[in-house]
Amino acid sequence: MIRFVIILPLIVVTWLLLVKVVSDLKKANIDWTGVATFVGFIVLAFWLRHVTGMG
């Protein structure tokens, strides 16, 4: 029961923050090409680390 009391508010707060972030992102004027490039480089780094075992 104690876990339920602790986990439920965390889930609710996380959901509210996620909704707020999505709402803010929809309103903002963001260069999605730059964001995609940044995320792509991070994914590439992790993939190369996985394939080569270096890094």
C-alpha angles and dihedrals in degrees: 000000000000090000090053091052091051099040099045096061090045090054092048093048091047091051092049092049091048092051090049093049093049090048092050092048092053091053096044125089100232129174097233092184090063092046092050091049091050092049090045092056091050092049090047091051092052092045093050090048089052094047099042100030090226129115 
